[in-house]
Amino acid sequence: MLSPDADGYITLNVTPSAAVSFVGAADRSASQFPTVFAVILAALILLVIIAVIGISRRRRV
């Protein structure tokens, strides 16, 4: 998928459907919504994991 060319530049060859998801990452002037969404989602998942661990410890003690 990633292949360096003769000049040393790395090109990313993707199908058109996959290219749509890379538009936000490739164009810096575009909205960063996918990145922001991923960070928020990761934070929420982390909070849920911490809450589950906290509840399970409280019940055990």
C-alpha positions as CSV (number, residue, x, y, z in Angstrom):
1,M,0.0,0.0,0.0
2,L,2.8,2.4,0.8
3,S,5.6,2.4,-1.8
4,P,8.6,4.8,-2.2
5,D,9.1,6.0,-5.7
6,A,12.5,6.8,-7.5
7,D,12.7,10.2,-5.7
8,G,12.2,8.7,-2.3
9,Y,8.6,10.1,-1.9
10,I,6.1,7.7,-0.4
11,T,2.9,7.4,-2.2
12,L,-0.3,6.0,-0.7
13,N,-2.3,3.9,-3.2
14,V,-5.9,3.5,-2.1
15,T,-9.2,2.6,-3.7
16,P,-11.7,5.5,-4.3
17,S,-13.8,4.4,-1.4
18,A,-10.8,4.4,0.9
19,A,-9.6,7.7,-0.5
20,V,-12.7,9.5,0.8
21,S,-11.6,8.8,4.4
22,F,-8.2,10.2,3.7
23,V,-9.4,13.6,2.4
24,G,-9.4,15.2,5.8
25,A,-5.9,13.9,6.7
26,A,-4.4,14.8,3.3
27,D,-5.7,18.3,3.0
28,R,-4.6,20.5,6.0
29,S,-7.0,23.3,5.0
30,A,-10.0,20.9,5.3
31,S,-11.9,20.3,8.5
32,Q,-10.2,18.2,11.1
33,F,-13.5,16.6,12.1
34,P,-12.4,12.9,11.7
35,T,-9.3,13.5,13.9
36,V,-11.3,15.4,16.6
37,F,-14.0,12.7,16.5
38,A,-11.4,9.9,16.9
39,V,-9.8,11.7,19.9
40,I,-13.2,12.3,21.6
41,L,-14.2,8.7,21.0
42,A,-10.9,7.4,22.5
43,A,-11.4,9.6,25.5
44,L,-14.9,8.3,26.1
45,I,-13.8,4.7,25.8
46,L,-11.0,5.4,28.3
47,L,-13.4,7.0,30.7
48,V,-15.8,4.0,30.5
49,I,-12.9,1.6,31.2
50,I,-11.8,3.6,34.2
51,A,-15.3,3.8,35.5
52,V,-15.8,0.0,35.2
53,I,-12.5,-0.7,37.0
54,G,-13.5,1.8,39.8
55,I,-17.0,0.2,40.2
56,S,-15.6,-3.3,40.3
57,R,-12.9,-2.3,42.9
58,R,-15.6,-0.6,45.1
59,R,-17.8,-3.8,45.1
60,R,-14.9,-6.0,46.0
61,V,-13.7,-4.0,49.1
